[in-house]
Amino acid sequence: MSSDNSSRPLCLIPGPVEMTSTVLQAHSTPATAHTDPKFVEAFGQVIEKLRTVVDTKTAQPFVIAGSGTLGWDQTAANLLEAGDSVLVLSNGYFGEGLADCMETYGAQVTRLRAEAGNRQTLDEIRQALQQKTYKLVTVSQVDTSTGVLGDVQGVAELVRDVSPTTLVVVDGVCATAAERLYFDAWGVDVVITASQKALGCPPGISIVVASQKALKVLSERKTPVPAYYVNWNRWLPIMRSYEDRAVKYFATPCVQTIFALHTALGELLADGGMERVFAAHESTSKRVKAAVASWGLKTVAVAPEVSATAMTAVWLPEGIQAADLLPKLKARGVVAAGGILAGQAQRYFRLGHMGITATQDNGYVDVMLKAAAEALEECGHAIAPASGRASPPRL
Ligand SMILES: Cc1ncc(COP(=O)(O)O)c(C=O)c1O
């Protein structure tokens, strides 16, 4: 079940990710009505399996054509009313974007920023929560610009303790199905994600899972939802209907991408389920971080406990720019990503190792680490022979 066998470079950015050939085949099914019983069954199963991925019994998945950003709009439009207060824990580019989106819907946003490569301490968050009652607090489980891991469990516990009415919203676009998250046990209210990252599917599906508490906030709104397409009142009957294996129409679902997601979720949850998936991401990530250290380089994330397992952002040596390195990596068969932090974009590069790169024995990590070591050397960075081209051992 490896991806296609062509000689194209591997796409090892922090999403979109490599996909299995079975997912690619599912994505190329012929024209199929959204009323077709095969599609109805696949869609129903997708909704059920997404609950398993985030470990919830009662929360409601919304599966809507769009990208991860649409999940920000879904959350803001449905759960916020103009003037509501939101605390955004911002660890980089995507935290800032999420804050901008909330402001677009009239929220009063407080941004609690961490230094590049770090996250807020629980004490800082506690202080912020004690100063004001927030309707939502948002945490990016992985900010893809830095590879910093948010402390979802810690934040959810704190919110329960200090401000139990506040909803805990997780941006899991670069985290869901790679980083551990136990929705019900941790007391999360919203997980925002998308199809093209650790779920192992093409881009095109915005996924939001909302707790019953969040849906109650929606039902008790004083003002109408200020959006048409993302209004959950229109989507709830659709999701419930497909889950009951019956057709209901609001807007045309992305049939082929949902078939692909159905296949990807089936593969993800086979043979050991999410615990196997999380363990595979953790051991892959340790391997990548060990390789980075062996190259004499530092990750942007300042410590292991704030480091994502889905991806790694790496500071480049003085004098080497991302624009020098990336074409040399590509020439060795690996597409990696440059930086996206304002003013620092050329100073670091990013490797994605989520989805089948972590969960399947396809050798992608070997290719990635060998290519990166060689490309760095070609840029003039000396790597000690013992740790250079040879891939670090599997953990
Ligand atoms: C953490 C995070 N949030 C949101 C987004 C936006 O998702 P999309 O590009 O699918 O709209 C991304 C994209 O990479 C992301 O990494």
The ligand as an ORCA input file, in Angstrom:
! r2SCAN-3c Opt
* xyz 0 1
  C      -2.299     24.790     12.255
  C      -2.975     25.169     10.979
  N      -4.156     25.777     11.022
  C      -4.825     26.121      9.921
  C      -4.292     25.883      8.677
  C      -5.055     26.295      7.461
  O      -5.416     25.153      6.748
  P      -5.654     25.208      5.174
  O      -4.367     25.611      4.560
  O      -6.069     23.800      4.845
  O      -6.731     26.185      4.924
  C      -3.062     25.253      8.560
  C      -2.457     24.990      7.255
  O      -1.386     24.477      7.124
  C      -2.391     24.879      9.750
  O      -1.226     24.264      9.681
*
